[in-house]
Amino acid sequence: MKTTGEIINIISEKFKEVDVKTVDSKNRISLGEKVLRLFTKVDAFKVFVGKEGDILLRPMVNIPSREAWIYQNPKVLNQIRQGLAEAQQGKTEKAEDLDDFLEGL
């Protein structure tokens, strides 16, 4: 996975100590189940290093390339989010004929 050199500015965030890990003979740190079970469906972590040596792991989820266009198009992403919010509020309609409904989109 390629790094972007992204710089983030965290002004105020609270961190909770979860565990203490040691470096193994190959200079690796295993997060272990205790830490990883805090995350569901996470398949990668973006790693940031602060000026004072703090390390931040930002959980990431990879998406299939055929779905990436949704996240690259703010208008479509906003429409999907709006539709999900409306569905969560119960603002739904039943389509009598699914084929007619899909043709009207």
Summary of the structure (lengths in Angstrom):
residues: 105
radius of gyration: 20.8
end to end distance: 37.1
largest distance: 64.1
contacts: 141
relative contact order: 0.08
helix: 32%
strand: 11%
